[in-house]
Amino acid sequence: MKILFIYPFPPARTVVAARAYHYGIGYLSSMLVRDGHQTALLNLNSYQPGVIKRALKLFRPNLVAISATSDQFPLAARVVQRINRLPEPRPLVVLGGLHATMAPEEAVALPGLLGICRGEGDLALPALANSLEGGEEPWDILNFWFRRDGEVVENELGPLVEDLDWLGFPDRELFDYRQIVSRTGKASFSTGRGCPFLCPYCANHALRKIYQGCGRYLRQRSPGHVVDEVVEVLERYKGVRQVVFEDETFTHNRKWVRSFCEEYARRVDRPFACSTRVDQLDENLIRWMKEANCFQFRLGIESGDEELRSKVVGKKISNDGIRQVCGLVHEADISLWTFNMVGLPGETEDNIRQTIALNREVQPETPFVSVFRPYQGTALYRECKEKGWISDRQVHSFFQNVSMLDQPSITARKVAYYHNVFPWEVSFPRWAFVVRFLSRVPIPGTLTKSLYDMVFPLVLYTYKLKRFLTGK
Ligand code: B12
C-alpha cells in the first residue's frame, strides 16, 4: 500500500527551519517499508493547496499520514480540510504526533480524518496499513482513535517497544537527507526515548503518565547500535562535518555514556554535540566526552532566577551550579549553547534581566531564547488555564515572539521586546542599544510586532559573522 507522509512546517521567521529531519516520520517509514509498503513525504512550509493536490495526483497514496506537534497542528488541520474537499476517490487520512497524543479530543474532532494515533506509532501505523491492505476492519487497532459513523472509537495504548534497537534505523532517504547534509554539514541522531525528569512545562511528565502500565517509558538504544547508525550515515552521506545527538538529556545514564564514548572514539572521527542538564554533567563526564570528540554542550538555563527555575520550570539547579559546570565546559574548550525562556508564568522584567545577566556571566557561544508556550496536556498549561492567563492569540511558528499568556506580572509586548533584545544583550551588549531602539518602535495595528521584526534576519548574519571571525 502507498502511504504519503505530510510534515507541515509552519513558516518560521528564519530560514533555519526551512527543512528538517523528523525522527518520528523516519521510524514510521522504515517500519512500513519493512512490511512491504511504499512511502513518500511531502514537506509543507506553508499552506499550499496546489502542492497538496499535485502530490496526491503524482503519488496516488491509499493513506495519508500527517505528523504534527502543537505548533504544527493549525497547519495540519488546514491540510486535512483541503484533502477532504478534493473529489472522490480520496485517500484515507490519519494524524499522529505530539498534539494528537496530548490533546486527542481536539485532534480527533477534525472532520475528514479516519482517525488519530495516540503515542508511538511504530507498531500501530503498520498494523493499520496491513489491515487496510488486507481489506479488514481497522477499528480495534491499539493506539488509534477512529471516527466511525459519527462516533469516536477510543482504543487503548498498546505496549511500548522495549528494545529500541529492534526498530532498526529511521529512514533518512525519505527526507532527501543528502540535501539536508549538504546544506547544514550536520547529521542528527536520536539515542533513546523519554526523559527521567518531570519538568512541568515539557511533554515528558504527561507522556509518562499517559503510558502508565504500557511498559518502561525511559528507553535507550545500545551504544553499539547508535554508533552503527552514525557510521552508516557518515558512509552514505558525504559532507557530514558534525554529529548532533538531539535527545533532551543525553548524559542521564553515566554507564551508558561511558560505554558510548569508548565506542564512538574507536569508530567515529567526527566531532559531536549533545543536549543535557547542568546537574547531569561533572568533571569526569566532561573529560570522557571530550576524549570522544564532543565539541559542544547545549544546556538549559531557562531562567536566571533560582526560584522561578525551581518552582515553575521544575529544575532544582542553583545559579552557582550553572556557573561551575559552564566553567568546566569552557576549561575543557568545549563550545557552549544555552537554552532560555522568557514570558514564564509569574515572570517579571527583573527576572528576565537576571537571565540575561547569568548568560553574560557564563558566556555561551550562542544563547538561544524562546517565548514560553504552555502546551496542552502539561501541568503548566493547566495552571495557566486555571488562572485565566491563556489568551486566544494564535502562535503559528516556533520562532515567533508572541506570548500566548496575558498575565499580571509582564505584558505580551514586553515579552516580545525581551525576546528580541536577549541575544544582543548577552552577546553584543555594546550594540544592543540599536535593537532596543528598533524593538521599541511598534508597528501600528499589531500587538507585539516592532520595527525589529523587519530587520530580524540580520541577527542570523551577526552570529555567522561572529563564528567566522572567531573561527568557531
Ligand atoms: C528531538 C526533539 C527535537 C529536535 C528534532 C525534532 C524533530 N523534528 O524530530 C529539535 C531539536 C530540532 C527540536 C526542536 C523543537 N522542539 Co522538540 N523535541 C524533541 C524531543 C526531545 C524528542 C522528539 C523525538 O524525536 N521523539 C522520538 C520520535 C520517534 O517520536 P515522535 O516524533 O513523537 O514520533 C512518534 C509518535 O509521536 C508517533 N507519530 C508521530 N507522527 C505521527 C504521524 C502518524 C500518522 C502516526 C500514526 C503516528 C505518528 O509515532 C512516532 C514513532 O513512534 C521532544 C520531546 C518528546 N518527548 O517528544 C521535543 C518536543 C517534540 N519539542 C518540542 C518543541 C516545543 C520544540 C521547539 C518548538 C522548541 C523551540 N522553541 O524552538 C523546536 C521546534 C523547531 C523544529 N525545528 O522542529 C515540544 C513539542 C510540544 C508540543 N506539545 O507540541 C516537545 C514535546 C518537548 C516539550 N517541550 O514538551 N525538537
Boltz pocket constraint, residues with backbone or C-beta under 6 A from the ligand:
constraints:
  - pocket:
      binder: B
      contacts: [[A, 17], [A, 20], [A, 21], [A, 22], [A, 23], [A, 24], [A, 25], [A, 27], [A, 28], [A, 64], [A, 65], [A, 66], [A, 67], [A, 68], [A, 69], [A, 70], [A, 71], [A, 94], [A, 95], [A, 96], [A, 97], [A, 98], [A, 99], [A, 101], [A, 102], [A, 116], [A, 117], [A, 119], [A, 120], [A, 121], [A, 122], [A, 124], [A, 125], [A, 190], [A, 192], [A, 193], [A, 194], [A, 201], [A, 202], [A, 203], [A, 204], [A, 207], [A, 246], [A, 247], [A, 248], [A, 370], [A, 371], [A, 375], [A, 376], [A, 398]]
      max_distance: 6.0
